[in-house]
Amino acid sequence: MRYSIRMPTNRIINVELGDRSYPIVIGRGLLGGGFDLQPYLAGSECLVVSNETVAPLYLDKVMVNVHGCSVESINLPDGEAFKTIETTASVFDKLVASKANRDTTIIALGGGVVGDIAGFAAACYMRGIAFIQVPTTLLAQVDSSVGGKTGVNHPQGKNLIGAFHQPRVVLIDTATLDTLPDRELKAGLAEVIKYGAIADVTFLGWLEQNMPALLERDPDALAYAVQRSCEIKAEVVAADEREAGRRAILNFGHTFGHAIEHCQGYGKWLHGEAVAAGMLMAAELSGVGSVELSRLRRLIRAADLPSRPPAIGAQKMLAAMGMDKKVLRKTLRFALLHRLGEATVTSEYDETLLRRILEAAD
């Protein structure tokens, strides 16, 4: 039996980071004047960084949210393959050509790639300028737009070049999910499932009951999934902003998932698809019981996400995993489960089991 939660018009979640605290504002119809972004601008000038897919849909709307300001824009090519230093350089070129200064605010309008590039450019330009996240994909709304991680990929690994740079506000208009392709919606659900798996088994149960509604894009179901995911991430980030400890649990499934993305070539599998398969590999490495492993597998399959990785090869996967950002003193560390709803980060794992998991994927 399904049950849903009626969402209020707007929901505000605060990321508590002292003088760098900021709100996550969640609602439907916030773009196009439904929320005033001007109080969060550093000055009267801003640069909207978007891409070729999102800009035609929402650029005009976000300009209404910053009415009265001088607005420039740049549209990046769309896709993970373009999350590079070279693409970021085009943002720097636009900032310089626009004579942007420290009073300029960058607004990231798009998915995770746009948000990461725009945030990284904001972190670097003039040693740091203000930026705002306006995520338009489910994955960006529940994960990459929150927490201040910015950066780009390197040919040898994912997200190896970047900086921590917190936004001034995250504006989430859930109506943007109406135009999201089905495949990207499902990829975003992988990150939603992750939050239940690592921190809230009750939320995991809600997802089991409401997955059909989420796939059907029920507005209230999607709004609650975004809200609860952001609440969990905000709490973790507030306790460990720079991933010195507990924040690394947010990478559950990502050590495997990033290796899948890297080995396949960025963009062949979407990030969420790789994370979905990676979560099951991590759960197996965790040594959770067969009942819990089967439960997680059923939920991932119910979201129409991959439950097995592609055939890459154990040695190739291990080499890619060796470039993971959680490696410490040349030792792999994993976000693993004590049980569903409770995770930890550890370098203590069964190396024989890891090898078996990787070889089983061949």
C-alpha positions as CSV (number, residue, x, y, z in Angstrom):
1,M,0.0,0.0,0.0
2,R,1.3,3.4,-1.0
3,Y,1.2,6.4,1.2
4,S,2.3,10.0,0.5
5,I,3.1,13.1,2.4
6,R,1.4,16.4,1.5
7,M,4.2,19.0,1.1
8,P,3.9,22.6,2.2
9,T,4.2,25.2,-0.5
10,N,7.9,25.9,0.2
11,R,10.3,24.0,2.5
12,I,13.5,25.5,3.8
13,I,16.3,23.4,5.1
14,N,19.4,25.2,6.6
15,V,22.9,23.9,6.1
16,E,24.5,25.0,9.4
17,L,28.1,26.2,8.8
18,G,28.5,29.2,11.0
19,D,28.9,32.4,8.9
20,R,28.8,30.3,5.7
21,S,25.4,28.8,6.5
22,Y,22.8,28.9,3.8
23,P,19.3,27.7,3.0
24,I,18.0,25.0,0.7
25,V,14.7,26.3,-0.6
26,I,12.4,23.6,-2.0
27,G,9.1,24.3,-3.8
28,R,7.2,24.1,-7.0
29,G,7.1,27.1,-9.4
30,L,10.0,29.0,-7.7
31,L,11.6,29.9,-11.0
32,G,10.1,32.7,-13.0
33,G,9.7,35.0,-10.0
34,G,8.5,32.5,-7.4
35,F,11.5,33.3,-5.2
36,D,13.6,36.4,-5.0
37,L,17.3,35.7,-5.4
38,Q,18.5,39.3,-5.1
39,P,19.2,39.1,-1.3
40,Y,21.7,36.3,-2.0
41,L,23.7,38.2,-4.7
42,A,27.0,39.8,-3.9
43,G,26.2,42.8,-6.1
44,S,24.2,43.9,-9.0
45,E,26.0,41.7,-11.6
46,C,25.7,37.9,-12.2
47,L,26.7,35.3,-14.7
48,V,24.3,32.4,-15.3
49,V,26.2,29.2,-16.2
50,S,23.9,26.7,-17.9
51,N,24.1,24.2,-20.8
52,E,22.6,23.8,-24.2
53,T,19.8,21.6,-23.0
54,V,18.6,23.5,-19.9
55,A,19.1,27.1,-21.0
56,P,16.3,27.1,-23.6
57,L,13.9,25.8,-20.9
58,Y,14.8,27.9,-17.8
59,L,17.2,30.7,-18.5
60,D,14.5,33.3,-19.1
61,K,12.8,32.2,-15.9
62,V,15.8,32.4,-13.7
63,M,16.5,35.9,-15.0
64,V,13.1,37.0,-13.5
65,N,14.4,35.8,-10.1
66,V,17.2,38.3,-10.4
67,H,15.2,41.2,-12.0
68,G,16.9,44.5,-12.1
69,C,20.4,43.1,-12.2
70,S,22.9,43.0,-15.0
71,V,22.9,39.4,-16.2
72,E,25.3,37.6,-18.5
73,S,25.1,34.0,-19.5
74,I,27.1,31.2,-20.9
75,N,25.9,27.8,-22.1
76,L,28.2,24.8,-21.8
77,P,28.0,21.6,-23.8
78,D,25.9,19.0,-22.1
79,G,27.3,15.8,-20.6
80,E,29.8,14.3,-18.1
81,A,32.4,14.1,-20.9
82,F,32.6,17.9,-20.8
83,K,33.3,18.2,-17.1
84,T,36.8,19.2,-17.7
85,I,39.4,21.9,-17.1
86,E,39.0,23.1,-20.7
87,T,35.2,23.7,-20.2
88,T,35.9,25.5,-16.9
89,A,38.4,27.7,-18.8
90,S,35.5,28.9,-21.1
91,V,33.7,30.1,-17.9
92,F,36.8,32.0,-16.8
93,D,37.1,33.5,-20.3
94,K,33.5,34.7,-20.1
95,L,34.1,36.2,-16.6
96,V,37.1,38.1,-17.9
97,A,35.4,39.3,-21.0
98,S,32.5,40.5,-18.9
99,K,34.9,42.4,-16.6
100,A,33.5,40.4,-13.7
101,N,34.8,41.4,-10.3
102,R,34.4,40.2,-6.7
103,D,30.8,41.6,-6.6
104,T,29.8,39.2,-9.4
105,T,27.7,36.2,-8.5
106,I,27.7,33.0,-10.5
107,I,24.4,31.2,-10.8
108,A,24.6,27.5,-11.7
109,L,21.5,26.5,-13.7
110,G,21.5,22.9,-14.6
111,G,22.5,19.4,-13.4
112,G,25.5,18.2,-11.5
113,V,28.0,18.9,-14.3
114,V,26.9,22.5,-14.6
115,G,26.9,22.9,-10.8
116,D,30.3,21.4,-10.3
117,I,31.9,23.5,-13.1
118,A,30.2,26.7,-12.1
119,G,31.0,26.2,-8.4
120,F,34.7,25.4,-9.2
121,A,34.9,28.5,-11.4
122,A,33.4,30.6,-8.6
123,A,35.9,29.1,-6.1
124,C,38.9,30.0,-8.3
125,Y,38.0,33.3,-10.0
126,M,39.6,36.2,-8.1
127,R,40.3,33.6,-5.4
128,G,36.6,33.1,-4.7
129,I,33.3,34.8,-5.6
130,A,29.8,34.2,-4.6
131,F,27.7,31.5,-6.3
132,I,24.1,30.2,-6.2
133,Q,22.9,26.7,-7.1
134,V,19.7,26.2,-9.1
135,P,19.7,22.5,-9.8
136,T,17.3,21.2,-12.5
137,T,17.9,17.4,-12.3
138,L,16.9,15.1,-9.5
139,L,20.5,14.0,-8.9
140,A,21.7,17.6,-8.5
141,Q,18.7,18.5,-6.3
142,V,19.3,15.8,-3.8
143,D,23.1,15.5,-3.9
144,S,25.6,17.6,-5.9
145,S,24.1,21.0,-5.3
146,V,24.3,20.7,-1.5
147,G,27.5,20.7,0.5
148,G,30.0,22.8,-1.5
149,K,31.9,20.1,-3.4
150,T,32.9,21.5,-6.7
151,G,35.3,20.3,-9.4
152,V,36.1,18.5,-12.6
153,N,37.3,15.2,-13.9
154,H,40.8,14.2,-14.9
155,P,41.5,11.5,-17.5
156,Q,42.9,9.5,-14.6
157,G,40.0,9.8,-12.2
158,K,36.6,11.5,-11.4
159,N,36.4,14.8,-9.5
160,L,40.2,14.8,-8.9
161,I,40.5,18.6,-9.4
162,G,38.3,20.9,-7.3
163,A,37.6,22.8,-4.2
164,F,35.2,23.1,-1.4
165,H,33.1,26.3,-2.0
166,Q,29.7,26.7,-0.4
167,P,26.8,28.3,-2.3
168,R,24.8,31.2,-0.8
169,V,21.5,29.5,-1.5
170,V,20.3,26.3,-3.2
171,L,17.0,27.0,-5.0
172,I,15.2,23.8,-5.9
173,D,12.1,24.2,-8.2
174,T,10.7,20.6,-8.4
175,A,8.7,21.6,-11.5
176,T,12.0,21.3,-13.4
177,L,11.7,17.6,-13.0
178,D,8.7,17.6,-15.4
179,T,11.1,18.1,-18.3
180,L,13.8,15.6,-17.1
181,P,14.3,12.6,-19.3
182,D,13.2,9.3,-17.7
183,R,16.7,7.9,-17.7
184,E,18.0,10.9,-15.7
185,L,15.1,10.7,-13.3
186,K,15.9,7.1,-12.5
187,A,19.6,8.0,-12.2
188,G,18.7,10.6,-9.6
189,L,16.7,8.0,-7.6
190,A,20.0,6.1,-7.0
191,E,21.2,8.9,-4.8
192,V,17.8,9.1,-3.1
193,I,18.0,5.4,-2.3
194,K,21.6,5.9,-1.0
195,Y,20.3,8.2,1.8
196,G,17.9,5.6,3.0
197,A,20.6,2.9,2.9
198,I,23.1,4.9,4.9
199,A,21.1,6.9,7.3
200,D,17.3,6.3,7.5
201,V,15.8,2.8,7.2
202,T,12.3,4.3,7.7
203,F,12.9,6.5,4.6
204,L,14.1,3.3,2.8
205,G,10.7,1.7,3.6
206,W,8.9,4.8,2.3
207,L,10.8,4.5,-1.0
208,E,9.9,0.8,-1.3
209,Q,6.2,1.8,-1.0
210,N,6.3,4.9,-3.2
211,M,8.8,4.0,-5.9
212,P,5.9,3.6,-8.5
213,A,4.7,7.1,-7.6
214,L,8.2,8.5,-7.9
215,L,8.6,6.9,-11.4
216,E,5.2,8.4,-12.3
217,R,6.5,11.8,-11.2
218,D,3.9,12.3,-8.5
219,P,4.7,15.9,-7.4
220,D,4.2,15.3,-3.7
221,A,6.2,12.1,-3.7
222,L,9.1,13.7,-5.5
223,A,9.0,16.8,-3.3
224,Y,9.2,14.6,-0.1
225,A,12.1,12.5,-1.6
226,V,14.0,15.7,-2.4
227,Q,13.3,17.1,1.1
228,R,14.3,14.1,3.1
229,S,17.5,13.6,1.0
230,C,18.5,17.2,1.5
231,E,17.8,17.0,5.3
232,I,20.1,14.0,5.6
233,K,22.8,15.6,3.5
234,A,22.6,18.9,5.3
235,E,23.0,17.2,8.7
236,V,26.0,15.2,7.6
237,V,27.7,18.2,5.9
238,A,27.1,20.5,8.9
239,A,28.9,17.9,11.1
240,D,31.8,17.4,8.6
241,E,32.1,20.0,5.9
242,R,35.4,18.9,4.4
243,E,34.9,15.1,4.5
244,A,37.4,14.6,7.3
245,G,35.3,11.8,8.7
246,R,31.6,11.0,8.7
247,R,30.8,12.9,5.5
248,A,32.5,10.2,3.5
249,I,29.5,7.9,4.2
250,L,27.8,9.9,1.5
251,N,30.1,8.1,-0.9
252,F,28.4,4.8,-0.3
253,G,28.6,2.9,-3.7
254,H,30.7,5.7,-5.2
255,T,34.2,4.1,-5.0
256,F,32.8,1.3,-7.2
257,G,30.6,3.7,-9.2
258,H,33.3,6.2,-10.0
259,A,35.5,3.4,-11.2
260,I,32.7,2.1,-13.5
261,E,32.3,5.6,-15.0
262,H,36.1,6.1,-15.5
263,C,36.7,2.6,-17.0
264,Q,33.7,2.8,-19.3
265,G,34.4,6.4,-20.4
266,Y,32.5,9.3,-18.9
267,G,28.9,9.5,-20.1
268,K,28.4,5.9,-21.2
269,W,26.7,5.1,-17.9
270,L,25.1,8.0,-16.0
271,H,26.5,8.7,-12.6
272,G,23.4,7.4,-10.8
273,E,23.4,4.2,-12.8
274,A,27.0,3.5,-11.8
275,V,26.3,4.3,-8.2
276,A,23.3,1.9,-8.2
277,A,25.5,-1.0,-9.2
278,G,28.2,0.3,-6.9
279,M,25.9,0.3,-3.9
280,L,25.2,-3.4,-4.3
281,M,28.8,-4.2,-4.6
282,A,29.5,-2.1,-1.5
283,A,26.7,-3.8,0.4
284,E,28.1,-7.2,-0.5
285,L,31.6,-6.1,0.7
286,S,30.0,-4.8,3.9
287,G,28.9,-8.4,4.8
288,V,25.3,-7.5,5.4
289,G,22.9,-10.4,5.6
290,S,21.3,-11.9,2.5
291,V,17.9,-10.5,3.5
292,E,19.2,-6.9,3.6
293,L,21.2,-7.3,0.4
294,S,18.2,-8.7,-1.4
295,R,16.0,-5.8,0.0
296,L,18.4,-3.2,-1.4
297,R,18.7,-5.1,-4.8
298,R,14.9,-5.2,-5.1
299,L,14.6,-1.5,-4.5
300,I,17.3,-0.7,-7.1
301,R,15.6,-2.9,-9.6
302,A,12.2,-1.3,-8.8
303,A,13.8,2.0,-9.8
304,D,14.8,0.4,-13.1
305,L,18.5,0.9,-12.3
306,P,21.4,-1.5,-13.0
307,S,21.9,-4.1,-10.3
308,R,25.2,-5.4,-11.8
309,P,28.2,-3.6,-13.1
310,P,29.4,-3.9,-16.7
311,A,32.2,-6.4,-17.5
312,I,35.3,-4.3,-17.0
313,G,37.8,-6.6,-15.4
314,A,39.0,-6.9,-11.8
315,Q,42.5,-5.4,-12.4
316,K,41.2,-2.4,-14.4
317,M,38.6,-1.7,-11.7
318,L,41.1,-1.9,-8.9
319,A,43.5,0.4,-10.7
320,A,40.7,3.0,-11.1
321,M,39.6,2.6,-7.5
322,G,43.2,3.3,-6.4
323,M,42.6,6.9,-7.5
324,D,39.5,7.3,-5.3
325,K,39.7,10.4,-3.1
326,K,39.1,8.3,0.1
327,V,42.4,6.5,-0.4
328,L,44.6,7.3,2.6
329,R,48.2,6.3,2.9
330,K,47.8,4.3,-0.3
331,T,45.0,2.2,1.4
332,L,41.5,1.9,-0.1
333,R,38.7,3.1,2.2
334,F,35.1,2.3,1.6
335,A,31.8,3.6,2.8
336,L,30.2,0.4,4.1
337,L,27.1,-0.7,5.9
338,H,26.7,-2.0,9.5
339,R,23.2,-2.6,8.4
340,L,20.6,-0.8,6.3
341,G,20.2,2.7,7.7
342,E,23.7,2.8,9.3
343,A,27.0,3.3,7.5
344,T,30.6,3.9,8.3
345,V,33.9,4.6,6.5
346,T,36.6,2.0,7.0
347,S,39.8,0.6,5.6
348,E,39.1,-2.7,7.2
349,Y,37.5,-5.0,4.6
350,D,37.9,-8.5,3.3
351,E,40.4,-8.2,0.4
352,T,39.5,-11.7,-0.8
353,L,35.8,-10.8,-0.9
354,L,36.6,-7.6,-2.8
355,R,38.5,-9.5,-5.4
356,R,35.6,-12.0,-5.7
357,I,33.1,-9.3,-6.1
358,L,35.1,-7.7,-8.9
359,E,35.8,-10.9,-10.6
360,A,32.1,-11.9,-10.5
361,A,31.4,-8.8,-12.7
362,D,33.6,-10.0,-15.5
